[in-house]
C-alpha cells in the first residue's frame, strides 16, 4: 500500500485485518496508544515501549487508523466483547468448582474465616432396630443431643 507504508493485510479466522508488515495488528497498537492515557508523542512513545516497536511503526499504525477509524474501532470492540465473554465463562466455571453445602465449611476455613460455626452432622439412616439395641440407660442422653 503506497498510502500506508509498513501496513499489510492478513487473512484469518476473524477476517481480513490490517497490521504491520513485521508486528502486531493495527487495532492492537491503537489499543495500546489509547490505554496509555497520554496524548501526542508521549502516547506514541509509551505505546512503542509497551508493544516493543519503534515510534515509526506506531506512527504507521496511527496513520492507518486516521484513514479508517471505523474499521479499527470495530476490531477493538469485537476484542473487548470476546474478552468479556471469555471472562464470564471462566467465572461460571470457577463458581461451578466451588464446594456446596457441607463443603462450604472447608471453603470458609480456607478463606481464613475460622469463626464460622461448624456444620451440622448429616442425617444418618439407622436401622429400625437400632433404637432397641441401644442401652436403656443412654436413652435420655441420646435424645437430648
Buried (B, 14 or more C-beta within 10 A) or exposed (E): EEEBEBBEEEEEEEEEBBBBEEBBBBBBBBBBBEEBEBEEEEBBBBBBEBBEBEEEBBBBBBBBBEEEEEBBEEBBEEBEEEEEEEEEEEEEEEEEEEEEEEEEBEEBEEEEEEEEEEEEEEEEEEEEEEEEEEEEEEEEEEEEE
